[in-house]
Amino acid sequence: MNRSTYILPIIVIAVAAVMSSIFIVDERQKALVLQFGQIVSVKEDPGIGFKIPLVQEVVFYDDRILSRDVDPLEVTPLDDRRLIVDAFARYRITNVERFRQAVGTGGEDAAARRLDSILRAEMREVLGSVSSNDILSTDRAALMLRIRNAAIAEANALGITVIDVRLKRTDLPAENLNATFQRMVAERAREAEDERARGREAAQRIEAQADRTVVELVSEANREARVIQGEADAERNGIFAGAYGQDAEFFQFYRSLEAYGIAIGQGNARLVLSPDHEFFNYLRNENGTSTPDR
């Protein structure tokens, strides 16, 4: 029998054995070499690694930053106002030996479930120690940092480093939404009524000030009018006094005519006076009797 008949299978077996002993780790992975389930070596740097065929096996783990969405969680803050919190975390497998020991053959899925439990417990503890207004405010970075820092210690036991925790969404439970909306409507109505009351108060204050200003202006105008009228009367009296000083007889005659015009100028006036009353001095004739009506 030809020797090539034996040599060729041996070569094939040898090549297969060599190929099965080689494994490649790229830059996105870390690898563990296991022998009968026990860790033999760790390959963290990218490149070629070796193992014993049929005896040893290689398990690869993702070396990238991973993200995990936490299922919506109901928390009860200090003010007993229940909230539904939706969060996510970013983490990385930093110690593959510890990771393997912690999760066993469950791999990354088992680790993600355990990380969920850690995050949910820390979220309940941290968010339960503050009020709902602190959770609902936009400035809640301190709360997320507290959750992350609290989760880091427990996650390290899994060979995982928690990089970040974020609260994506915070809502009220569906059964509380209607009551909350009604309370918000009532609060806005109260604020609106307060604004209207302040507006009415301001309007009354402005109206009172305007009325006071009107009274002051009218009073000032009346005072000025009386002053002007008094000055005019004084000037008129001065003119009358000057006229009286120039011709007393004519002045008396002129004033009597004015009085006649006022007293009997309407045509239906009736005066009950004695005939010799001084009011009729300028209505008598030279003989001292009254001028007859014409």
C-alpha positions as MATLAB code, in Angstrom:
seq = 'MNRSTYILPIIVIAVAAVMSSIFIVDERQKALVLQFGQIVSVKEDPGIGFKIPLVQEVVFYDDRILSRDVDPLEVTPLDDRRLIVDAFARYRITNVERFRQAVGTGGEDAAARRLDSILRAEMREVLGSVSSNDILSTDRAALMLRIRNAAIAEANALGITVIDVRLKRTDLPAENLNATFQRMVAERAREAEDERARGREAAQRIEAQADRTVVELVSEANREARVIQGEADAERNGIFAGAYGQDAEFFQFYRSLEAYGIAIGQGNARLVLSPDHEFFNYLRNENGTSTPDR';
ca = [
       0.000    0.000    0.000;
       1.285    3.484   -0.884;
       2.628    5.531    2.092;
       0.669    8.569    0.889;
      -2.426    6.694    1.861;
      -1.409    7.076    5.546;
       0.398   10.358    5.389;
      -2.463   12.390    3.873;
      -4.992   11.614    6.644;
      -2.344   12.315    9.260;
      -1.634   15.697    7.674;
      -5.332   16.494    7.516;
      -5.776   15.531   11.159;
      -2.751   17.567   12.165;
      -3.976   20.633   10.258;
      -7.421   20.254   11.773;
      -5.901   19.951   15.235;
      -3.811   23.067   14.712;
      -6.744   25.015   13.328;
      -8.997   23.980   16.203;
      -6.388   25.112   18.697;
      -6.334   28.641   17.307;
      -8.963   31.299   18.097;
      -9.096   34.973   17.198;
     -10.173   37.774   19.496;
     -11.097   41.057   17.811;
     -11.067   44.510   19.409;
     -14.749   44.283   20.385;
     -14.377   41.125   22.463;
     -12.794   39.488   25.457;
     -12.310   35.730   25.708;
     -12.081   33.077   28.423;
     -10.397   29.741   27.870;
     -12.218   27.069   29.868;
     -11.167   23.538   30.662;
     -13.932   21.349   32.013;
     -15.801   24.515   33.023;
     -12.864   26.015   34.897;
     -11.137   29.211   33.781;
      -7.681   28.509   32.411;
      -6.725   31.828   30.846;
      -8.117   35.204   29.859;
      -7.586   36.852   26.493;
      -8.443   40.580   26.648;
      -6.184   41.980   23.942;
      -7.171   41.536   20.296;
      -5.177   38.942   18.376;
      -4.646   35.194   18.091;
      -4.972   32.832   21.042;
      -4.416   29.117   21.537;
      -6.252   26.327   23.327;
      -6.055   22.582   23.607;
      -8.426   20.999   21.102;
     -11.265   18.907   22.457;
     -10.226   19.661   26.030;
     -10.552   23.394   26.221;
     -13.228   25.746   24.923;
     -13.363   29.507   24.367;
     -16.185   31.766   25.516;
     -16.393   35.276   24.067;
     -17.874   38.320   25.801;
     -18.657   41.745   24.376;
     -16.074   44.354   25.373;
     -18.130   47.331   24.154;
     -20.309   49.672   26.197;
     -23.707   48.033   26.422;
     -27.075   49.580   27.191;
     -29.980   48.131   29.080;
     -33.546   49.439   29.216;
     -35.064   48.938   32.637;
     -38.711   47.898   32.640;
     -41.072   50.691   33.829;
     -41.031   50.831   37.593;
     -43.590   52.275   40.004;
     -42.022   54.274   42.837;
     -43.548   56.103   45.796;
     -41.769   59.372   46.725;
     -41.931   61.030   50.137;
     -45.205   62.807   49.321;
     -46.928   59.471   48.455;
     -47.532   60.592   44.898;
     -46.969   57.423   42.903;
     -44.921   57.685   39.723;
     -44.027   55.372   36.841;
     -40.309   55.709   36.032;
     -38.702   54.492   32.810;
     -34.888   54.344   32.846;
     -31.904   52.887   31.032;
     -28.306   52.146   31.995;
     -25.015   51.885   30.169;
     -22.474   49.404   31.424;
     -19.414   47.406   30.430;
     -18.008   43.997   31.320;
     -14.677   44.907   32.893;
     -13.758   41.669   34.704;
     -14.617   38.621   32.606;
     -13.413   36.133   35.246;
     -15.686   37.571   37.909;
     -18.446   37.915   35.331;
     -18.197   34.193   34.464;
     -18.177   33.189   38.093;
     -21.209   35.380   38.858;
     -23.487   34.478   35.956;
     -22.124   31.060   34.964;
     -23.393   29.799   31.650;
     -26.234   32.319   31.596;
     -23.984   34.820   29.884;
     -24.914   38.398   29.127;
     -28.681   37.844   29.340;
     -28.421   36.561   32.904;
     -26.137   39.476   33.807;
     -28.610   41.954   32.295;
     -31.447   40.509   34.381;
     -29.382   40.737   37.570;
     -28.383   44.293   36.661;
     -32.084   45.090   36.226;
     -32.751   43.893   39.779;
     -29.916   46.044   41.124;
     -31.068   49.155   39.269;
     -34.708   48.713   40.240;
     -33.788   48.334   43.918;
     -31.562   51.424   43.870;
     -34.164   53.462   41.986;
     -36.801   52.599   44.588;
     -34.464   53.547   47.411;
     -33.174   56.823   45.926;
     -36.420   58.057   44.403;
     -38.338   57.077   47.520;
     -36.200   59.446   49.595;
     -37.193   62.622   47.702;
     -40.417   64.369   46.732;
     -42.198   63.890   43.422;
     -41.402   67.483   42.449;
     -37.692   66.678   42.648;
     -38.190   63.670   40.388;
     -40.355   65.552   37.882;
     -38.067   68.580   37.708;
     -35.672   68.998   34.816;
     -32.756   69.322   37.233;
     -32.566   65.703   38.391;
     -28.997   64.875   37.394;
     -28.088   64.512   41.090;
     -30.707   61.772   41.500;
     -29.402   59.835   38.503;
     -25.849   60.164   39.842;
     -26.951   58.777   43.219;
     -28.596   55.797   41.530;
     -25.505   55.106   39.452;
     -23.112   55.374   42.383;
     -25.283   53.081   44.490;
     -25.482   50.517   41.663;
     -21.744   50.541   40.947;
     -20.766   48.691   44.139;
     -23.265   45.870   43.621;
     -22.599   45.618   39.893;
     -18.867   45.257   40.519;
     -19.605   41.911   42.142;
     -20.831   40.797   38.706;
     -17.685   42.000   36.980;
     -19.694   44.892   35.499;
     -18.984   48.618   35.704;
     -22.069   50.834   35.515;
     -21.152   53.884   33.436;
     -24.379   55.860   33.457;
     -28.019   55.706   34.539;
     -30.654   57.936   32.974;
     -34.322   58.516   33.730;
     -35.955   58.577   30.309;
     -39.513   59.234   31.339;
     -41.505   59.891   34.487;
     -45.299   59.644   34.398;
     -48.223   59.328   36.743;
     -50.123   56.026   36.872;
     -53.088   55.948   34.514;
     -55.596   55.846   37.370;
     -54.109   59.015   38.865;
     -53.972   61.074   35.691;
     -57.608   62.223   35.777;
     -57.422   63.260   39.435;
     -54.148   65.053   38.777;
     -55.590   66.891   35.784;
     -58.610   67.940   37.836;
     -56.336   69.209   40.588;
     -54.281   71.108   38.036;
     -57.460   72.657   36.592;
     -58.583   73.663   40.090;
     -55.178   75.184   40.850;
     -55.181   77.136   37.588;
     -58.749   78.326   38.268;
     -57.691   79.481   41.731;
     -54.686   81.295   40.273;
     -56.941   82.903   37.647;
     -59.385   84.054   40.336;
     -56.491   85.475   42.347;
     -55.349   87.374   39.280;
     -58.866   88.695   38.674;
     -59.159   89.736   42.325;
     -55.843   91.574   42.102;
     -57.060   93.189   38.876;
     -60.289   94.321   40.514;
     -58.341   95.685   43.462;
     -56.001   97.565   41.126;
     -58.986   98.891   39.143;
     -60.670  100.139   42.318;
     -57.445  101.725   43.439;
     -57.001  103.459   40.082;
     -60.659  104.537   40.022;
     -60.395  105.948   43.552;
     -57.241  107.798   42.590;
     -58.968  109.152   39.473;
     -61.994  110.282   41.514;
     -59.683  111.958   43.989;
     -57.829  113.664   41.151;
     -61.144  114.850   39.663;
     -62.239  116.264   43.027;
     -58.905  117.974   43.481;
     -58.986  119.416   39.954;
     -62.594  120.614   40.318;
     -61.838  122.111   43.730;
     -58.776  123.848   42.384;
     -60.732  125.105   39.370;
     -63.547  126.393   41.620;
     -61.013  128.080   43.849;
     -59.348  129.751   40.885;
     -62.775  130.689   39.505;
     -63.728  132.288   42.807;
     -60.436  134.104   42.919;
     -60.926  135.381   39.384;
     -64.546  136.264   40.102;
     -63.494  138.090   43.261;
     -60.842  139.986   41.348;
     -63.410  140.806   38.645;
     -65.921  141.967   41.267;
     -63.244  144.070   42.898;
     -62.339  145.599   39.557;
     -66.015  146.176   38.772;
     -66.587  147.761   42.131;
     -63.534  149.895   41.578;
     -64.960  151.040   38.259;
     -68.302  151.725   39.923;
     -66.584  153.614   42.688;
     -64.658  155.699   40.164;
     -67.826  156.441   38.226;
     -69.612  157.350   41.434;
     -66.819  159.713   42.356;
     -66.995  161.488   38.989;
     -70.818  161.959   38.904;
     -72.756  160.616   41.827;
     -76.129  161.703   40.462;
     -75.616  159.999   37.111;
     -74.319  156.878   38.822;
     -77.411  156.610   40.998;
     -79.585  157.172   37.932;
     -77.775  154.432   35.992;
     -78.034  151.942   38.840;
     -81.727  152.744   39.265;
     -82.344  152.021   35.581;
     -80.638  148.654   35.959;
     -82.848  147.899   38.954;
     -85.969  148.928   36.997;
     -84.953  146.636   34.159;
     -84.509  143.703   36.501;
     -87.671  144.385   38.519;
     -90.228  145.235   35.863;
     -88.508  144.217   32.644;
     -90.382  140.872   32.410;
     -93.708  142.637   31.754;
     -95.748  140.659   34.268;
     -93.879  141.732   37.408;
     -95.880  143.016   40.372;
     -94.328  145.233   43.019;
     -96.161  146.031   46.238;
     -94.585  149.282   47.423;
     -95.829  152.576   48.763;
     -96.010  155.338   46.151;
     -93.504  157.487   47.969;
     -90.904  154.701   48.177;
     -87.440  155.802   47.094;
     -87.434  153.076   44.465;
     -89.680  155.354   42.375;
     -87.529  158.499   42.696;
     -86.664  158.570   38.987;
     -90.206  157.687   37.921;
     -91.819  160.801   39.485;
     -92.449  164.078   37.555;
     -91.325  167.495   38.593;
     -94.336  167.866   40.871;
     -93.273  164.890   42.907;
     -95.982  162.524   41.647;
     -95.439  159.343   39.753;
     -95.522  159.384   36.026;
     -98.733  157.796   34.856;
     -98.586  154.605   32.834;
     -98.728  154.961   29.136;
];
